[in-house]
């Protein structure tokens, strides 16, 4: 089932915000040097565009985890280069020489990135499942809503013979039909002797 541009945009914006905030916060905590705001914005736009292209359907936890790990690695490299270039220019201006920076990650930095990406992936997958479940349930009550979240409108269901239309029953009754416990004597079986 494919998603409309509106749903894709919503999902891509959430994914991009989580990725960029996680990478910027981790970079700031790890190096003590927070990436500039324009770098966060550029990272958000790049991740948003990628998330929008990949957001056509519901994603699994491994798919979200792989995308999160790749995004975290890319943002880490980008933020490191940006802050290194800024620090080197600042140091060159102050001391007259550039300071070399190694871009090697320590084992604890890799572990922190992986752990944060896995936790964020689990959280995003739970949100993904909740969103798609909500959209499916809403489309069951309001068939016109399916046109908003799908690429194409859903075909109208054909009425089954001998069955009342779904919307002849009030929505509250539909929501509670599995919660009703009927107790009492059994009903009569209509038969002729």
FENKA-V469810 format. One record per helix or strand. SS is the DSSP state (a for helix, b for strand). FROM is the first residue (numbers start at 1). LEN is the number of residues. If there is no record, write none. Layout:
ss:SS from:FROM len:LEN
ss:SS from:FROM len:LEN
This chain:
ss:b from:3 len:1
ss:a from:5 len:27
ss:a from:37 len:18
ss:a from:61 len:35
ss:a from:107 len:35
ss:a from:143 len:7
ss:b from:150 len:1
ss:a from:166 len:3
ss:a from:171 len:6
